[in-house]
Amino acid sequence: MSLLSILTKPLERHIHRHLTQFIEDRNLFHSFQSGFRQRHSCHTALIRVCDTWLAAINQAQLTGAVFLDLKKAFDLVDHTILLQKLTIYLQNPSAVSLLKSFLHNRTQSVFLNGNYSTEGVVKCGVPQGSVLGPLLFNIFINDLPLHITNSKVVCDLFADDNSIHSCGTDVESIQCCLQESLNDVSKWCHQNRMVIHPGKTKSMVVAARQKHQLKPLMLKLTLGTDIVEQVREHRVLGVTLDEELKWQSHIDNVCKQLARNLFLLGQLKPYVSTDCRKMFFKAHILAHINYASTVWSSASEVHIKKLNSLHRRAAKLMLPDRSLSTSAKLKALEILPLREQFVYNTAVLMFKVHMGLA
């Protein structure tokens, strides 16, 4: 992470505000680019992807997905190529020249054990930790979906977390579509001097349980000479997606995190007030429960039951009064029961959608 001069921040924010407004007003960003944009988030990106896959399951279709991993994506942005793209977007030599001065002639050194290394010129990459860095990366990667020629393949972008997927009735046609698109992505990466990490790029077939039981649904995809590993589940934007969208793995992971944090809450209980325990609950327990809950809260009651047990245990730790029932403790603490919390989260999302905030 770069340590940048604080004096540049106000100017960066000014440029960021006007550059973003210019691009958004003209709809220049790809519609499925969700990273670092207003009214977009990990949550909205996950909802769009999962809704598409669930719709395919309801139509008795299969979905093949490839989760791409770009090596050191922010550090490999080629300045010359980025400026060429900015020239096309902005059509304003003065604005491009200003952004060129922001990128060029930067030097960096490392401070370690009281000593500075010799300075080196930064020849590529956007400054991480800067205000403009994420926006410039979005502009750099924005044309990737346009290089995918197969109309049956959809590309979703969230900064450097990218995926492609295709729906169909048979795995062979899906495999052909995805392989063609993988070749297109590899070609784009070669032209833009980016690198796909073949070992971390994974594939998955999403379908109803009956289709997985009927026969093995295997994708034989390659990146150059490397075989793309097919997995049964994969972590995407903080949520573990599984091949049947049952959410068992994700809920198990959330339960493990909650159990660790509940242990810490139990250790803190004798030393802090109820208000402090409630603060800890909201920061380290409720935050994990709320994250993208509208995506996975439709899981079966068997899986939700484990989560609910931990949620109720938290209430007992926050208010250790044995004369009160768990429901009474939740009410006294002004905390919603788990199912009502899920309904509340859905209502908040729908309010944002209705008001144009998502």
C-alpha positions in Angstrom: 0.0 0.0 0.0 1.4 3.4 -1.0 1.8 6.2 1.6 0.8 9.2 -0.4 0.9 12.9 0.4 -2.3 14.1 2.2 -2.2 17.3 0.2 -3.1 15.5 -3.0 -6.4 14.1 -1.5 -8.7 17.2 -2.0 -7.6 17.5 -5.7 -8.0 13.8 -6.2 -11.5 13.9 -4.8 -12.4 16.9 -7.1 -11.1 15.0 -10.2 -12.8 11.8 -9.0 -16.2 13.4 -8.5 -16.2 15.1 -12.0 -14.7 12.1 -13.8 -17.2 9.7 -12.3 -20.1 12.0 -13.1 -18.9 12.3 -16.7 -18.7 8.6 -17.1 -21.9 7.7 -15.3 -24.0 10.4 -17.1 -23.0 8.9 -20.4 -23.4 5.2 -19.2 -19.8 4.4 -20.2 -19.3 1.8 -17.5 -20.3 -1.7 -18.3 -23.7 -2.4 -16.8 -22.3 -5.4 -14.8 -19.4 -3.5 -13.4 -20.2 -3.3 -9.6 -16.9 -2.3 -8.0 -16.3 1.2 -6.6 -19.5 2.6 -7.9 -22.4 4.5 -6.2 -25.5 2.4 -5.7 -23.4 -0.8 -6.4 -21.9 -3.1 -3.9 -20.8 -6.7 -3.2 -24.4 -7.3 -2.1 -26.0 -6.1 -5.3 -23.4 -8.0 -7.5 -24.1 -11.2 -5.6 -27.9 -10.7 -5.9 -27.7 -10.3 -9.6 -25.5 -13.4 -10.2 -27.5 -15.7 -7.8 -30.8 -14.5 -9.2 -29.7 -15.4 -12.7 -28.5 -18.8 -11.6 -31.7 -19.5 -9.6 -33.8 -18.5 -12.7 -31.8 -21.0 -14.8 -32.4 -23.8 -12.1 -36.2 -23.0 -12.2 -36.1 -23.4 -16.0 -34.4 -26.8 -15.6 -31.1 -25.4 -17.0 -27.5 -25.7 -16.1 -25.1 -22.8 -15.4 -21.4 -23.1 -16.0 -19.3 -20.5 -14.2 -15.6 -19.6 -14.3 -14.2 -17.4 -11.5 -11.2 -15.6 -12.9 -8.2 -14.5 -10.8 -5.9 -11.8 -12.1 -2.4 -11.7 -10.7 -1.6 -8.4 -9.0 -4.2 -6.7 -11.1 -3.8 -3.2 -9.6 0.0 -3.3 -9.8 0.1 -4.4 -13.5 -2.0 -1.6 -15.0 0.0 -0.4 -18.0 0.1 3.4 -18.0 0.4 3.8 -21.8 -2.7 1.5 -22.4 -4.7 3.2 -19.6 -4.0 6.7 -21.1 -5.0 5.4 -24.5 -8.4 4.3 -23.1 -8.8 7.6 -21.2 -8.3 9.4 -24.5 -11.1 7.4 -26.0 -13.4 8.0 -23.1 -12.7 11.7 -22.4 -11.9 13.1 -25.8 -10.1 15.9 -23.9 -6.3 16.2 -24.3 -6.0 18.5 -21.2 -7.9 16.1 -18.9 -5.8 13.2 -20.2 -2.6 15.2 -19.7 -3.6 16.0 -16.1 -4.2 12.3 -15.4 -0.9 11.4 -17.1 0.9 13.7 -14.7 -0.8 11.9 -11.8 0.6 8.5 -13.0 4.0 9.3 -14.5 7.3 10.1 -12.8 6.3 8.5 -9.5 9.1 7.1 -7.4 8.9 4.8 -4.4 11.2 3.5 -1.7 10.9 1.1 1.3 11.6 2.0 4.9 12.7 -1.0 6.9 14.6 -1.2 10.2 15.4 2.5 10.2 16.8 2.6 6.6 15.4 3.7 3.3 16.0 1.7 0.1 17.1 3.5 -3.1 14.2 5.1 -5.0 12.8 3.3 -8.0 10.5 4.6 -10.7 7.0 3.2 -10.7 6.4 2.2 -14.3 3.0 0.5 -14.0 0.1 0.2 -11.7 -2.4 2.6 -10.1 -1.4 4.0 -6.7 -3.2 1.8 -4.1 -4.5 3.9 -1.3 -5.2 6.8 -3.6 -8.7 8.2 -4.3 -8.3 8.0 -8.0 -6.7 4.5 -8.1 -9.9 2.4 -8.0 -11.7 4.6 -10.6 -8.7 4.4 -13.0 -8.7 0.6 -12.6 -12.4 0.4 -13.4 -11.8 2.4 -16.6 -8.9 0.1 -17.5 -10.8 -3.2 -17.1 -14.2 -1.8 -18.3 -13.8 -3.1 -21.9 -13.1 -6.7 -20.9 -16.7 -7.8 -21.4 -16.7 -6.3 -24.9 -14.0 -8.7 -26.0 -16.2 -11.7 -25.2 -17.7 -12.6 -28.5 -20.1 -15.3 -27.5 -23.5 -13.8 -26.9 -24.4 -16.7 -24.5 -21.7 -15.8 -22.0 -22.1 -13.0 -19.5 -19.2 -11.3 -17.7 -19.5 -9.9 -14.2 -17.0 -7.4 -12.9 -16.2 -6.3 -9.4 -12.8 -4.6 -9.6 -10.4 -7.5 -10.1 -12.9 -10.2 -8.9 -14.4 -11.2 -12.3 -16.4 -14.1 -13.5 -18.1 -15.4 -16.6 -21.1 -17.7 -16.8 -23.3 -19.3 -19.4 -26.7 -21.1 -19.1 -27.9 -24.0 -21.2 -29.6 -27.4 -21.2 -26.4 -29.5 -21.7 -22.9 -29.3 -20.3 -21.2 -29.8 -23.6 -22.6 -26.6 -25.2 -21.9 -24.7 -22.0 -18.3 -25.9 -22.1 -17.8 -24.8 -25.7 -19.2 -21.3 -24.9 -17.0 -20.9 -21.8 -13.8 -22.2 -23.5 -14.3 -19.7 -26.4 -14.8 -16.9 -23.9 -11.8 -18.0 -21.8 -9.7 -17.7 -24.9 -11.1 -14.2 -25.5 -10.3 -13.2 -21.9 -6.7 -14.6 -22.3 -6.4 -12.6 -25.5 -7.5 -9.4 -23.8 -5.1 -10.0 -20.9 -2.2 -10.5 -23.4 -3.2 -7.3 -25.2 -3.5 -5.3 -21.9 -0.5 -6.9 -20.2 -2.5 -8.5 -17.5 -2.0 -12.1 -16.2 -4.6 -14.7 -15.3 -3.5 -17.0 -12.4 -4.4 -20.5 -13.7 -4.0 -22.1 -10.3 -6.5 -19.8 -8.6 -9.0 -19.7 -11.5 -11.9 -22.2 -10.8 -15.0 -23.4 -12.6 -18.3 -24.7 -11.3 -21.5 -26.2 -12.6 -24.6 -24.8 -10.9 -27.7 -27.0 -11.2 -30.5 -28.6 -9.2 -29.6 -31.5 -7.0 -31.4 -34.1 -9.2 -29.2 -33.1 -12.2 -26.0 -33.6 -10.2 -27.3 -37.0 -9.0 -28.3 -38.1 -12.6 -24.7 -37.9 -14.0 -21.4 -36.1 -13.3 -21.5 -32.6 -14.8 -17.9 -32.0 -15.7 -16.3 -29.0 -17.4 -13.0 -29.6 -19.2 -11.7 -26.1 -19.6 -8.1 -24.9 -20.2 -6.1 -21.7 -19.9 -3.3 -22.2 -22.3 -1.7 -25.5 -21.2 -3.2 -25.4 -17.7 -6.4 -27.2 -16.8 -9.0 -25.1 -14.9 -9.9 -26.9 -11.7 -13.6 -27.6 -11.2 -14.9 -27.1 -7.6 -18.1 -27.8 -5.8 -18.0 -24.5 -3.9 -16.2 -21.2 -4.2 -15.9 -18.1 -2.1 -17.1 -15.0 -4.1 -17.1 -11.5 -2.6 -17.2 -12.9 0.9 -20.0 -15.5 0.3 -19.4 -19.2 -0.4 -21.4 -20.3 -3.4 -22.1 -24.0 -3.8 -23.1 -25.9 -6.9 -26.7 -26.4 -5.7 -27.1 -22.9 -4.1 -28.1 -24.6 -0.8 -25.9 -22.3 1.2 -24.9 -25.0 3.7 -21.1 -24.2 3.3 -21.6 -20.5 3.7 -23.7 -20.8 6.8 -21.2 -23.3 8.3 -18.5 -20.8 7.7 -20.5 -18.0 9.3 -21.3 -20.3 12.3 -17.6 -21.0 12.8 -16.8 -17.2 12.8 -19.7 -16.5 15.2 -18.6 -19.3 17.6 -15.1 -17.8 17.8 -16.5 -14.3 18.5 -19.0 -15.6 21.0 -16.1 -17.2 22.9 -14.5 -13.8 23.0 -17.7 -12.2 24.2 -17.9 -14.8 26.9 -14.4 -13.8 28.0 -15.3 -10.1 28.0 -18.6 -10.6 29.9 -17.2 -10.2 33.5 -15.3 -7.0 32.7 -17.6 -4.8 30.5 -21.1 -3.4 30.7 -24.1 -4.6 28.9 -23.8 -1.7 26.5 -20.3 -2.7 25.6 -21.4 -6.3 25.1 -24.1 -5.1 22.8 -21.6 -3.0 20.9 -19.4 -6.0 20.5 -22.4 -8.1 19.3 -23.3 -5.6 16.6 -19.7 -5.3 15.3 -18.5 -8.9 15.5 -21.7 -11.0 15.3 -24.6 -9.2 13.7 -22.3 -7.8 11.0 -21.5 -11.4 9.8 -25.2 -12.4 10.0 -26.3 -9.3 8.0 -23.7 -9.5 5.3 -25.5 -10.3 2.0 -28.2 -12.1 4.0 -30.9 -11.5 1.3 -28.8 -13.8 -0.9 -28.6 -16.8 1.4 -31.3 -16.4 4.0 -33.6 -18.6 1.9 -31.6 -21.7 3.0 -33.4 -24.6 4.5 -34.5 -24.3 8.2 -32.1 -27.1 9.1 -29.1 -24.8 8.2 -30.7 -21.6 9.6 -31.4 -23.4 12.9 -27.7 -23.7 13.7 -27.3 -19.9 13.1 -30.3 -19.2 15.2 -28.9 -21.2 18.1 -25.7 -19.0 18.1 -27.8 -15.8 17.8 -29.8 -16.8 20.9 -26.6 -17.7 22.7 -25.3 -14.2 22.1 -28.4 -12.8 23.8 -27.7 -14.9 26.9 -24.1 -13.7 27.0 -25.2 -10.0 26.7 -27.9 -10.2 29.3 -27.1 -13.1 31.8 -30.3 -12.8 33.7 -31.7 -16.3 34.3 -35.2 -15.0 35.2 -35.8 -13.8 31.6 -36.4 -16.0 28.6 -34.3 -15.6 25.5 -37.1 -13.8 23.6 -37.5 -11.4 26.6 -33.7 -10.8 26.6 -33.7 -9.9 22.8 -36.6 -7.6 23.4 -34.9 -5.9 26.4 -31.7 -5.5 24.3 -33.8 -4.1 21.3 -32.4 -6.8 19.0 -34.6 -8.6 16.5 -35.0 -12.4 16.4 -33.0 -13.9 13.6 -35.9 -14.5 11.1 -37.2 -10.9 11.7 -33.7 -9.6 11.2 -33.7 -11.3 7.7 -37.0 -9.7 6.9 -35.7 -6.3 8.0 -32.6 -6.7 5.8 -34.8 -7.5 2.8 -37.0 -4.5 3.6 -34.0 -2.2 3.7 -32.8 -3.5 0.3 -36.2 -3.0 -1.3 -36.4 0.5 0.1 -33.1 1.3 -1.5 -34.3 -0.2 -4.8 -37.5 1.8 -4.6 -35.7 5.1 -3.8 -33.1 4.5 -6.6 -30.3 3.9 -4.1 -29.4 0.4 -5.4 
